[in-house]
Amino acid sequence: MAIEKSPTAILPNCYQLCFFYFFFRNTIAVRAGI
């Protein structure tokens, strides 16, 4: 069960990380005045 649950847990984590990355980058761009 853990082996099957591992990829499922990693996938959403990757999406969340990517979303946070773009969100953080957008915030920096707004503060920079771009």
N, C-alpha and C positions, 0 to 999 in steps of 0.2 A: 504494500500500500504506500509506503514512504517513497519508493522509487517512482511510482506513478504520480504521486502528489508533488514530487520535486519539480518537474518541468512546468506543471500547472502553476506552481508558486513562483517560479522564476520568471515566467512570461509576464504576468501582471506587474511584477516588480520592475521589469525592464521598461514596460510602457510607462509606469509611474515615474521612473527615473528620467526617461526621455521627456516626458511632459514637464517635469520639474526643471529640467535643463533648459528647454525652450522658454518656459515661463520666466526663469531667472534671467536668461539672456535678453528677453524682451524688456524686462524691468530695467536692466542695465542700459539698454538702448534708449529707453524713455528718459532715464536720468541724465544720459549723455546729451539728450536733446536731438537725437537722430530721428 
